[in-house]
């Protein structure tokens, strides 16, 4: 769990790589876009045909 572990922040700094443990913009977190979900439209039943 030190410089050799690439899954930790210290290891990523040592290797010079980026990832979930060490992102580029750690100070600013982009807000997720809210997805609006519309209620499903109720379909009318098909009219019965007279035989």
N, C-alpha and C positions, 0 to 999 in steps of 0.2 A: 504494500500500500504506500509506495513512495514514488520515486522518480521513474522507476521501471514499469509501473502499472499505467498503461495507457487509458484506463477507464476512469482515472482520477484527474482532478484539475492540475495537480502538481506534475503528473506524468505527461499530460498533454502540453503543458508549458515546456517541459524538458524536450519532448519530441518535436514541438513546433506545430502541432496539429490542432484542429478545432473540432468540436462536436457538441453533444448535449451537455457535457460537464463543463465545457469552456466555449461558450458561443461568442461571436464577434461583438454583438451589441447587447451586453449583459445589463447595462444601465437602463435602456429603453426597451420595454416589452410591448410589442404591437398588440392592440386589442383585437380579439377575434370578432369577425363580422357576424352579427346576429342574423340568423336565417328565419324569415317569417314563413310560417306554415299555414296555408289556407285550409279551412275545413273542407273535406271532400263534398262535392256536390252530389246530392241524392238524385239518382236517375229514376225517372218514372217507369213503371212497369209497362211493357209493350201491350198495346190494346189487343184484346182477344178477337180473332176473326170468327165470323159466323159461318158455319159450314153449310 
